[in-house]
Amino acid sequence: MSYLIEDLKKEHNLIIGILNEVKKIGIGSQEAGDKLLSAKKGFLGHLKKEDDNLYPVLKKAAESDEKLKRELTVLKEDLQEISKFALGFFEKYSKGSALSLDFARDFGQLFAKLGARIKKEENILYEDYDRLTQ
């Protein structure tokens, strides 16, 4: 496994870990708001790292690989939807002023969407990247 993929997987675990801490704490505290801001910062940094290091390699390879091209197209649309939802979630709840029922519902959606995305990235894109760079 390449260093980049190893690093990206660690970031996945870190982001999910922070979100689990927020879930345990609950949304009403300053600590939860601070952790959500930390998760947002980690999420944005992770996306930038993928944009700068992962996707250029995959896009270049997709020029001559139709299967990879289709995967990237589908996953790009998926990522845009998840990113929009996640950034809205972080913005809404980092202020700590939301109702706990709203938070629980939105948190469940965020967790499910991020979990599904992480699986797709790790099982498809990251494997493709390692195959291309080995």
C-alpha positions in Angstrom: 0.0 0.0 0.0 1.3 3.4 -1.0 2.1 6.1 1.6 -0.6 8.3 0.2 -3.3 5.6 0.5 -2.1 4.7 4.0 -2.3 8.4 5.0 -5.8 8.9 3.5 -7.1 5.8 5.3 -5.7 7.2 8.6 -7.6 10.5 7.9 -10.8 8.5 7.3 -10.4 6.9 10.7 -9.6 10.2 12.4 -12.6 12.0 11.0 -15.0 9.1 11.9 -13.4 9.0 15.4 -14.0 12.7 15.9 -17.6 12.3 14.8 -18.1 9.4 17.2 -16.8 11.6 20.1 -19.3 14.3 19.2 -22.0 11.7 19.2 -21.1 10.6 22.7 -20.8 14.2 24.0 -24.0 15.5 22.4 -24.4 18.7 20.5 -25.2 21.1 23.3 -21.7 21.8 24.5 -18.8 24.0 23.3 -16.6 20.9 23.3 -18.9 19.3 20.7 -18.8 22.4 18.6 -15.0 22.6 18.8 -14.8 18.9 17.7 -17.1 19.5 14.8 -14.9 22.4 13.6 -11.9 20.0 13.9 -13.8 17.4 11.9 -14.7 20.0 9.3 -11.0 21.1 9.0 -9.9 17.5 8.7 -12.6 16.8 6.1 -11.6 19.8 4.0 -7.9 18.9 4.3 -8.6 15.3 3.3 -10.5 16.4 0.2 -7.7 18.8 -0.8 -5.2 16.0 -0.4 -7.3 13.7 -2.7 -7.7 16.5 -5.2 -4.0 17.3 -5.3 -2.5 13.8 -5.1 -5.1 11.0 -5.8 -7.4 12.3 -8.5 -4.8 13.6 -11.0 -3.3 10.1 -11.2 -6.7 8.5 -11.6 -7.9 11.0 -14.2 -4.8 10.6 -16.3 -5.2 6.8 -16.3 -8.9 7.2 -17.0 -8.0 8.8 -20.4 -7.2 5.3 -21.6 -9.3 3.1 -19.2 -13.1 3.3 -19.8 -13.9 1.3 -16.7 -11.9 3.7 -14.5 -13.5 6.7 -16.3 -17.0 5.4 -15.5 -16.0 4.8 -11.9 -14.7 8.3 -11.5 -17.8 9.9 -13.1 -20.1 8.1 -10.7 -18.0 8.6 -7.7 -17.5 12.3 -8.5 -21.3 12.9 -8.4 -21.5 11.0 -5.2 -18.7 13.0 -3.6 -20.3 16.3 -4.6 -23.5 15.3 -2.9 -21.8 14.1 0.3 -19.5 17.1 0.5 -22.4 19.5 0.2 -24.3 17.6 3.0 -21.3 17.3 5.2 -20.3 21.0 4.9 -23.9 22.0 5.7 -23.9 19.7 8.7 -20.6 21.1 10.0 -21.8 24.6 9.6 -25.1 24.0 11.2 -23.9 22.1 14.2 -20.5 23.6 15.0 -22.5 26.5 16.5 -24.1 24.1 19.0 -27.5 25.7 18.9 -29.6 22.9 17.2 -32.2 20.6 18.6 -30.9 17.2 19.7 -33.5 15.4 17.6 -32.4 17.3 14.4 -28.8 16.6 15.3 -29.5 12.9 15.7 -31.3 12.6 12.4 -28.7 14.6 10.5 -25.8 12.9 12.2 -27.2 9.5 11.2 -27.4 10.6 7.6 -23.9 12.1 7.6 -22.5 9.0 9.2 -24.2 6.7 6.8 -23.2 8.8 3.7 -19.6 9.1 4.8 -19.3 5.5 5.7 -20.6 4.4 2.3 -18.3 6.9 0.6 -15.3 5.7 2.6 -15.9 2.1 1.6 -16.2 3.0 -2.1 -13.0 5.1 -2.0 -11.0 2.4 -0.1 -12.4 -0.5 -2.1 -12.3 1.0 -5.5 -10.4 4.2 -6.0 -7.6 3.5 -3.5 -7.0 0.1 -5.0 -7.0 1.6 -8.5 -4.4 4.2 -7.4 -2.2 1.5 -5.8 -2.5 -0.6 -8.9 -1.5 2.3 -11.1 1.4 3.5 -9.0 3.1 0.2 -8.1 
